[in-house]
Amino acid sequence: LQQRYPSLPRQRASFLAQRMLIQKENGWMWRFDPRHKEKSAISFSLSRHQHILSSIQCPCSIIMGNQSPYKDWIDVSQRISWIATLTKMYAIDGGHALHMENHEQLCVTLDTIL
């Protein structure tokens, strides 16, 4: 986990690894959600992503990790512009998985938004 998410604290990575492993007769198995078919929304086709984001009708905010690989994508500004109801963007310490990497600051930011 720490190789994939370098900003993930060791203690949190250990907790998540223990939670995601299942002991079987022959050894260990990594648990996952089979409904999660795509790596991310970025892997949607551009037209599908545009349709989803431009269909948002309620006010919304974006919270992005300042080390997220998505912040540097060439078309991320274009994709964000499709959210007509975007009220504010927040950058907090962390990468892609803020709920695992920096849940304290994420909660403070959510409290600010809500």
matplotlib code that plots the C-alpha trace (Angstrom):
import matplotlib.pyplot as plt

x = [0.0, 2.8, 4.4, 1.1, 0.3, 3.6, 2.0, 0.0, 1.3, 2.8, 0.3, -2.7, -1.2, -0.8, -4.4, -5.7, -3.6, -4.8, -8.4, -8.1, -6.4, -8.5, -6.8, -7.7, -6.7, -3.9, -2.7, -3.9, -6.2, -6.6, -10.2, -11.7, -15.0, -15.9, -18.3, -15.3, -14.6, -12.7, -9.5, -11.0, -13.4, -10.5, -10.7, -14.2, -14.4, -14.2, -17.8, -19.1, -17.2, -18.4, -22.0, -21.7, -20.0, -22.2, -25.3, -24.5, -27.2, -26.5, -23.7, -20.5, -16.9, -13.8, -11.2, -8.0, -4.8, -1.9, 0.2, -2.7, -1.6, -4.8, -4.0, -1.3, -3.4, -3.5, -7.3, -8.2, -9.1, -11.4, -13.1, -13.5, -15.0, -17.9, -19.2, -21.3, -22.3, -18.7, -18.5, -14.9, -11.9, -9.7, -6.2, -5.1, -2.0, -2.1, -2.4, -5.4, -6.7, -7.3, -9.7, -6.8, -3.8, -5.1, -8.5, -8.1, -7.6, -10.2, -12.8, -11.9, -12.3, -15.7, -16.8, -15.9, -17.9, -20.9]
y = [0.0, 2.4, 1.8, 2.7, 5.6, 7.0, 9.6, 7.0, 6.8, 3.4, 2.9, 3.5, 1.3, -1.5, -1.2, -1.2, -4.2, -6.2, -5.2, -6.1, -9.5, -12.7, -15.9, -19.0, -22.6, -22.2, -18.8, -15.2, -13.5, -9.7, -8.6, -6.2, -4.9, -6.6, -3.8, -1.5, -2.2, 0.9, 2.3, 5.8, 8.3, 9.4, 6.1, 6.9, 8.0, 11.7, 12.0, 9.9, 11.9, 15.2, 13.9, 12.9, 16.1, 18.5, 16.7, 17.8, 20.2, 20.8, 23.1, 21.1, 21.4, 19.5, 18.3, 17.3, 16.1, 18.4, 15.3, 13.7, 12.4, 13.8, 17.4, 17.4, 15.7, 17.8, 17.9, 18.1, 21.8, 21.1, 18.3, 20.5, 23.2, 20.9, 21.2, 24.3, 24.3, 24.1, 26.5, 26.0, 23.8, 22.7, 21.3, 19.3, 17.3, 13.9, 12.0, 10.3, 8.4, 11.3, 9.2, 6.8, 9.2, 12.3, 11.6, 14.2, 17.1, 15.7, 15.8, 19.4, 20.4, 18.6, 20.4, 23.7, 22.9, 21.6]
z = [0.0, 0.8, -2.6, -4.3, -1.9, -0.7, 1.6, 3.4, 7.0, 8.0, 10.8, 8.5, 5.8, 8.3, 9.5, 6.0, 4.9, 7.9, 7.1, 3.4, 3.8, 4.3, 5.6, 3.5, 3.8, 1.3, 2.5, 2.1, -0.3, -0.9, -0.5, -3.0, -4.2, -7.5, -8.4, -8.8, -12.5, -13.5, -11.9, -11.7, -13.3, -15.5, -17.2, -18.4, -22.0, -22.3, -23.5, -20.6, -18.1, -19.6, -19.5, -15.8, -14.7, -16.7, -15.3, -11.7, -10.6, -7.0, -5.6, -5.1, -4.1, -5.1, -2.5, -4.2, -2.7, -3.5, -4.4, -6.5, -9.9, -11.3, -10.6, -13.3, -16.0, -19.2, -19.4, -15.7, -15.9, -18.8, -16.9, -13.8, -16.0, -16.9, -13.3, -13.7, -10.0, -8.6, -5.7, -4.5, -4.8, -1.8, -1.9, 1.1, 1.9, 0.3, -2.9, -4.5, -1.4, 1.0, 3.1, 3.9, 3.7, 5.6, 7.0, 9.8, 7.4, 5.0, 7.9, 8.8, 5.1, 4.9, 8.1, 6.4, 3.3, 5.2]

ax = plt.figure().add_subplot(projection="3d")
ax.plot(x, y, z, "-o")
ax.set_aspect("equal")
plt.show()
